[in-house]
Amino acid sequence: MAINRKDRIRTKRRKMRVRSRLQKGTLPRVTVFRSLKQMYTQLIDDQTGSTVASVTSSQMKELSGDKKAVARAVGKELAKQAKEKGIDRVLFDRGQYKYHGRVQAVAEGLREGGITI
């Protein structure tokens, strides 16, 4: 299904509105992208403009089935990588997605891994 121009503009506006409310530069931020099959997360340091760590659900070959369980495992793995880098507090950037379902499961996985959001 083709996404028309108005939908793309609406999505970008929603993403920028969410991102503008974050206090950039204070803490690293976790961004979430979800497709129909996969979850992608990145830990970004806005001061240097670099990706510190990233985890995708396609890297987690041993997990399959419930998408929420996979998303929670992605959050835990990202939390583990962040702890190795010495990061214990982050900002959660949900992007254009509502905070429920798989996006919420990623945040819960981060919290279970010991990261403060």
NORMOTA-V551493 format. One record per backbone hydrogen bond with DSSP energy under -0.5 kcal/mol. NH is the residue of the N-H (numbers start at 1). CO is the residue of the C=O. Records with the same first field share a line. If there is no record, write none. Layout:
NH=CO  CO
This chain:
4=2
8=4
9=5
10=6
11=7
12=8
13=9
14=10
15=11
16=12
17=13
18=14
19=15
20=16
21=17  18
22=19
24=22
26=23
27=23
28=89
29=44
30=91
31=29  42
32=93
33=40
35=38
40=33
41=55
42=31
43=53
44=29  42
45=50
46=44
49=45
50=45
52=43  50
53=43
55=41
57=39
59=56
60=57
61=59
63=60
66=64
70=66
71=67
72=68
73=69
74=70
75=71
76=72
77=73
78=74
79=75
80=76
81=77
82=78
83=79
84=80
85=81
86=83
87=82
88=86
90=116
91=28
93=30  91
94=92
97=94
100=98
103=100
105=101
106=102
107=103
108=104
109=105
110=106
111=107
112=108
113=109
114=111
115=110
116=88
117=115
